[in-house]
Amino acid sequence: MEIIASKWSMVTVFALTDGPLRHGELVELSGGISRKVLTQTLRRLQANGLVERRAYAEAPPRVEYGLTDLGRTLEEPIRILTAWARENGEAVVTFREAAEAARTMEAAQATSVKTRSVD
């Protein structure tokens, strides 16, 4: 379960839903992932049977990554989660900001109470 809960795993699987891609293409499509983290993510996805690596005997060498049949079973759930995030992302951010503001206010009030009791 941990493998599919990882942010970069889901981003990588989503990027591969339209077909095999090279490492550099995945970096560009994934928006913010470092090459090192992408390599680690691809290796984990391969080890769990979700992604396959294809190396072509060409000059220069070419390697592509694609979803396995098992990996393709994640396409629909990821599309549903992506749609949900697009529809509800702003509401989640609004709630998170309100919660952070409430915590900040509580901390300020607690500090104020401590300061008054010292005086």
C-alpha positions in Angstrom: 0.0 0.0 0.0 2.8 2.4 0.8 4.0 2.4 -2.8 0.8 3.8 -4.1 0.4 6.3 -1.3 3.7 8.0 -2.3 3.2 11.4 -4.0 5.9 10.8 -6.6 4.7 7.3 -7.3 1.2 8.5 -8.2 2.6 11.4 -10.3 4.9 9.0 -12.1 2.2 6.4 -12.8 -0.2 9.2 -14.0 2.5 10.5 -16.4 2.9 7.0 -17.8 -0.8 6.5 -18.5 -0.4 7.8 -22.1 2.4 5.5 -22.9 6.1 4.8 -22.3 8.4 7.8 -21.6 12.1 8.4 -21.2 13.6 9.5 -17.9 14.1 13.1 -19.0 10.5 13.3 -20.3 9.3 12.0 -16.9 11.3 14.7 -15.1 9.7 17.4 -17.3 6.1 16.0 -16.9 6.4 15.4 -13.2 6.9 19.1 -12.3 9.5 19.4 -9.5 10.8 15.9 -9.1 14.6 15.6 -9.0 16.3 13.1 -11.2 17.5 11.2 -8.1 14.0 10.9 -6.6 12.5 9.9 -10.0 15.1 7.1 -10.3 14.3 5.9 -6.8 10.6 6.1 -7.5 11.0 4.2 -10.8 13.0 1.5 -9.1 10.4 1.1 -6.4 7.6 0.9 -9.0 9.6 -1.7 -10.9 10.2 -3.8 -7.8 6.5 -3.8 -7.1 5.6 -4.8 -10.7 3.9 -1.6 -11.7 6.5 -0.2 -14.1 8.8 -1.9 -16.6 12.1 -0.6 -17.9 12.9 -1.2 -21.6 16.5 -0.7 -22.7 17.1 -0.4 -26.5 20.4 -1.5 -28.0 20.9 1.7 -30.0 23.6 4.4 -30.2 23.0 6.5 -28.1 21.4 4.1 -25.7 17.7 4.6 -25.1 15.7 3.6 -22.1 11.9 3.9 -21.7 9.6 3.3 -18.8 6.0 2.1 -19.2 3.2 0.7 -17.1 2.8 -3.1 -16.7 -0.6 -4.7 -16.9 -0.7 -4.4 -13.1 0.3 -0.7 -13.2 -2.5 -0.1 -15.7 -5.0 -1.2 -13.1 -4.2 2.1 -11.3 -5.1 4.3 -14.2 -8.8 4.7 -13.3 -8.3 5.2 -9.6 -5.7 7.8 -10.3 -7.9 9.6 -12.8 -10.7 9.7 -10.2 -8.4 11.1 -7.5 -7.0 13.7 -9.9 -10.5 14.8 -10.8 -11.4 15.0 -7.1 -8.2 17.1 -6.4 -9.0 19.5 -9.2 -12.6 19.9 -8.0 -11.9 20.2 -4.3 -8.3 21.4 -4.0 -9.2 25.0 -3.3 -11.6 23.9 -0.5 -8.9 21.8 1.1 -6.5 24.8 1.0 -9.1 27.1 2.5 -9.7 24.7 5.4 -6.0 24.1 5.9 -5.4 27.9 6.0 -8.2 28.4 8.5 -6.9 25.7 10.7 -3.4 27.2 10.6 -4.8 30.7 11.4 -6.7 29.2 14.4 -3.6 27.5 15.7 -1.6 30.8 15.3 -4.3 32.7 17.2 -4.4 30.1 20.0 -0.6 30.2 20.3 -0.7 34.1 20.4 -3.4 34.0 23.1 -1.4 31.4 25.2 1.6 33.6 25.0 -0.4 36.6 26.0 -1.8 34.8 29.0 1.7 33.7 30.1 3.0 37.2 29.7 0.1 38.6 31.9 0.7 36.1 34.6 4.4 37.0 34.8 3.6 40.7 35.2 
